[in-house]
Amino acid sequence: MNIYEDEMLEQKLDEISNQMGHLVMDILLMSLKRLGNQNQVFNDFTEARMAADPRNDPF
């Protein structure tokens, strides 16, 4: 390989690593959003269950 081929390879590898970084960050963001949504659904379910069960009334 000559110098120009090495430079092009380095640029391509740099672009691939940048794209992989973006992909990993997108997957992490989607996972955190999903966890937040699931937590909200669970909290809503728990509140509804407690409101429907009179034994949990402290008064």
Buried (B, 14 or more C-beta within 10 A) or exposed (E): EEEEEEEEEEEEEEEEEEEEEEEEEEEEEEEEEEEEEEEEEEEEEEEEEEEEEEEEEEE
